[in-house]
Amino acid sequence: MKKAIFYHAGCPVCVDAEQLILTYLDKSKIDVEVVHFGNDASRIEEAESFGVKSVPALLIDKQVYHINFGASMEDVKNG
């Protein structure tokens, strides 16, 4: 099974994207982990190492898919 990570910061754009993404991904084919930076800021460096530039973003097989634009990673780090 493939693994995906959905990174977000809790903003309205991020929450809407999370609800949409989790609804449409086939859970029998992909295991999705949701990382909310407001709850776990320690994962910011990890996300950046994968190439996440803004949130919301979905990482699948080390490929980042930026979804809409909620906040830059600089905004996330500066809280």
BELPE-V901343 format. One record per pair of residues at least 24 apart in sequence whose ideal C-beta (glycine too) atoms are under 10 Angstrom apart, sorted by the first residue. I is the first residue (numbers start at 0). J is the second residue. If there is no record, write none. Layout:
# BELPE-V901343
i->[I	I]
j->[J	J]
This chain:
# BELPE-V901343
i->[0	0	0	0	0	1	1	1	1	1	1	1	2	2	2	2	2	2	2	3	3	3	3	3	3	3	3	3	3	3	3	4	4	4	4	4	4	4	4	4	4	4	4	4	4	4	5	5	5	5	5	5	5	5	5	5	5	5	5	6	6	6	6	6	6	6	6	6	6	6	6	6	6	6	6	6	6	6	6	6	6	6	7	7	7	7	7	7	7	7	7	7	7	7	7	8	8	8	8	8	8	8	8	8	8	8	8	8	8	8	8	8	9	9	9	9	9	9	9	9	9	10	10	10	10	10	10	10	10	11	12	12	12	12	12	12	12	12	13	13	13	13	13	13	13	13	13	14	14	15	15	15	15	16	16	16	16	16	16	16	17	17	17	19	19	19	20	20	20	20	24	24	29	29	31	31	32	34	36	36	36	36	36	37	37	40	40	40	43	43	43	44	44	46	46	47	47	47	51]
j->[26	27	28	29	30	25	28	29	30	31	59	60	29	30	31	32	58	59	60	28	29	30	31	32	33	57	58	59	60	62	64	30	31	32	33	34	42	45	46	49	51	56	57	58	59	63	31	32	33	34	35	54	55	56	57	58	59	64	66	32	33	34	35	36	42	43	45	46	47	49	51	53	54	55	56	57	58	63	65	66	72	75	33	34	35	36	37	54	55	56	57	66	69	70	75	34	35	36	37	38	40	43	53	54	55	69	70	71	72	74	75	78	35	36	37	38	54	55	69	70	75	37	54	55	68	69	70	74	75	69	53	54	55	66	67	68	69	70	37	54	55	56	66	67	69	70	75	55	69	55	66	67	69	54	55	56	57	66	67	69	55	57	66	55	66	67	55	57	64	66	57	59	59	60	57	59	58	58	70	72	75	76	78	75	78	75	76	78	72	75	76	72	76	72	75	72	75	76	75]
